[in-house]
Amino acid sequence: MSNRIYKSIISAKNGSLIPELLNGRTVESRYNPDRDAEALLGSINSKGCFYIVTGIASGIFINKLLELNPKSFIICI
């Protein structure tokens, strides 16, 4: 039994690389995952120093969070 969940890495319409799940779906937008990550970032308290992120996916959101708050600690589940 395999414990893989990703089939491949594909390019979104904006050129970002995102993982494709075994069922053909993606966790992130196939069009502009950067825009979606920025929108999500705008909905949280960016003054925090500790974050729990459920899922890494392409890491776009995590990178943007670290750009905004480089000294923060992030646990990814």
HELIX and SHEET records of a PDB file:
HELIX    1   1 PRO A   33  GLY A   42  1                                  10    
HELIX    2   2 ILE A   60  LEU A   68  1                                   9    
SHEET    1   A 2 TYR A   6  SER A  11  0                                        
SHEET    2   A 2 LEU A  17  LEU A  21 -1                                        
SHEET    1   B 2 PHE A  50  VAL A  53  0                                        
SHEET    2   B 2 PHE A  73  CYS A  76  1                                        
END                                                                             
